[in-house]
């Protein structure tokens, strides 16, 4: 009887140890992906700052009394990009894999699960807004110029 109880305890201990190893591996991979997300967002912000600057320059050039100085291409980009809503697609393959494999619900920290869920919920919400803006933006405005 004691042998059976010890065997069950060892089995439970081993199962917990395996679960902890899977959780640690998933958390490490999610952490690595979060670093890639930060780098992506930093690049994305820099690109959008440039587009905003072009847009502001184009608006300023249209004001009464504005000088006709400046770069025509940047002016055209500023006008065009006023109606362009680029998508935001940070890396998410590890998150998709972890959720698809059913490991996400097994993460022991409620705070971590909540933070990750909130983040991806906000990204999905942003994508929905961008889709709405694209569908309701100036009809007929099409890109006719080539940009690098």
C-alpha positions as CSV (number, residue, x, y, z in Angstrom):
1,X,0.0,0.0,0.0
2,X,2.8,2.4,0.9
3,X,4.6,1.6,-2.4
4,X,1.5,2.5,-4.4
5,X,1.1,5.8,-2.5
6,X,4.8,6.6,-3.1
7,X,4.5,5.8,-6.8
8,X,1.4,8.1,-7.1
9,X,3.3,10.9,-5.4
10,X,6.3,10.4,-7.6
11,X,4.1,10.4,-10.7
12,X,2.3,13.6,-9.6
13,X,5.7,15.2,-8.8
14,X,7.0,14.2,-12.3
15,X,3.8,15.6,-14.0
16,X,4.2,18.9,-12.1
17,X,7.8,19.1,-13.1
18,X,7.0,18.5,-16.8
19,X,4.3,21.1,-16.6
20,X,6.7,23.6,-15.0
21,X,9.2,22.9,-17.8
22,X,6.6,23.5,-20.5
23,X,5.5,26.7,-18.8
24,X,9.1,28.0,-18.4
25,X,9.8,27.2,-22.1
26,X,6.6,29.0,-23.2
27,X,7.3,32.0,-21.0
28,X,10.8,32.3,-22.3
29,X,9.6,32.1,-25.9
30,X,6.9,34.7,-25.2
31,X,9.5,36.9,-23.6
32,X,11.7,36.7,-26.7
33,X,8.7,37.5,-28.9
34,X,7.9,40.5,-26.7
35,X,11.4,41.9,-27.4
36,X,10.8,41.4,-31.1
37,X,7.5,43.2,-30.7
38,X,9.1,46.2,-29.0
39,X,11.7,46.5,-31.8
40,X,8.9,46.3,-34.4
41,X,6.9,49.0,-32.6
42,X,9.9,51.3,-32.3
43,X,10.5,51.0,-36.1
44,X,6.8,51.4,-36.8
45,X,6.6,54.6,-34.6
46,X,9.6,56.1,-36.4
47,X,8.0,55.4,-39.8
48,X,4.7,56.9,-38.7
49,X,6.5,59.9,-37.3
50,X,8.0,60.5,-40.8
51,X,4.5,60.2,-42.4
52,X,3.0,62.6,-39.9
53,X,5.8,65.1,-40.6
54,X,5.1,64.8,-44.3
55,X,1.4,65.3,-43.7
56,X,2.0,68.3,-41.5
57,X,4.3,69.9,-44.2
58,X,1.6,69.3,-46.8
59,X,-1.0,70.9,-44.7
60,X,1.3,73.9,-43.9
61,X,2.0,74.3,-47.7
62,X,-1.8,74.6,-48.4
63,X,-2.3,77.4,-45.9
64,X,-2.9,80.9,-47.3
65,X,0.4,82.8,-47.7
66,X,2.5,79.7,-47.5
67,X,5.7,79.7,-49.6
68,X,5.9,77.3,-52.5
69,X,9.1,76.0,-51.3
70,X,9.9,72.4,-50.4
71,X,10.0,69.0,-52.0
72,X,7.1,68.2,-54.3
73,X,7.4,64.4,-53.7
74,X,7.2,64.9,-49.9
75,X,4.2,67.2,-50.4
76,X,2.5,64.5,-52.5
77,X,3.3,61.8,-49.9
78,X,1.9,64.0,-47.2
79,X,-1.4,64.4,-49.0
80,X,-1.6,60.8,-50.1
81,X,-0.7,59.3,-46.6
82,X,-3.3,61.5,-45.0
83,X,-5.8,58.8,-46.2
84,X,-3.6,55.8,-45.8
85,X,-3.9,53.6,-42.7
86,X,-1.0,51.1,-42.6
87,X,-1.7,48.0,-40.6
88,X,0.1,47.1,-37.4
89,X,1.3,43.6,-37.5
90,X,3.8,42.9,-34.7
91,X,5.2,39.4,-34.4
92,X,2.7,36.9,-32.8
93,X,3.7,33.5,-34.0
94,X,4.8,32.3,-30.6
95,X,1.6,33.5,-29.0
96,X,-0.5,31.8,-31.7
97,X,1.5,28.6,-31.2
98,X,1.2,28.7,-27.4
99,X,-2.6,29.4,-27.5
100,X,-3.1,26.8,-30.3
101,X,-1.3,24.1,-28.3
102,X,-3.4,24.9,-25.3
103,X,-0.5,26.0,-23.2
104,X,-1.7,29.6,-22.6
105,X,-4.4,28.5,-20.1
106,X,-1.8,26.5,-18.3
107,X,0.3,29.5,-17.4
108,X,0.2,29.8,-13.7
109,X,0.3,33.6,-13.4
110,X,-3.1,35.2,-13.9
111,X,-1.3,38.5,-14.2
112,X,0.8,37.4,-17.1
113,X,-2.2,35.8,-18.9
114,X,-4.2,39.0,-18.4
115,X,-1.4,41.3,-19.6
116,X,-0.8,39.2,-22.7
117,X,-4.6,39.0,-23.4
118,X,-5.0,42.7,-23.0
119,X,-2.1,43.4,-25.3
120,X,-3.4,41.2,-28.1
121,X,-6.9,42.5,-27.6
122,X,-5.7,46.0,-28.1
123,X,-3.8,45.0,-31.3
124,X,-6.9,43.3,-32.6
125,X,-9.0,46.4,-31.7
126,X,-6.6,48.6,-33.5
127,X,-6.7,46.4,-36.6
128,X,-10.5,46.7,-36.6
129,X,-10.3,50.5,-36.4
130,X,-7.8,50.6,-39.3
131,X,-10.1,48.4,-41.4
132,X,-13.0,50.8,-40.6
133,X,-10.9,53.9,-41.5
134,X,-9.8,52.2,-44.8
135,X,-13.4,51.5,-45.7
136,X,-14.7,54.9,-44.9
137,X,-11.8,57.1,-46.1
138,X,-12.0,59.3,-49.2
139,X,-13.5,57.1,-51.9
140,X,-11.7,57.2,-55.2
141,X,-8.4,58.3,-53.7
142,X,-6.0,55.9,-55.2
143,X,-2.2,55.7,-55.2
144,X,-1.0,56.8,-58.6
145,X,2.7,57.4,-57.6
146,X,5.5,55.1,-56.9
147,X,7.2,55.4,-53.6
148,X,10.4,53.8,-52.3
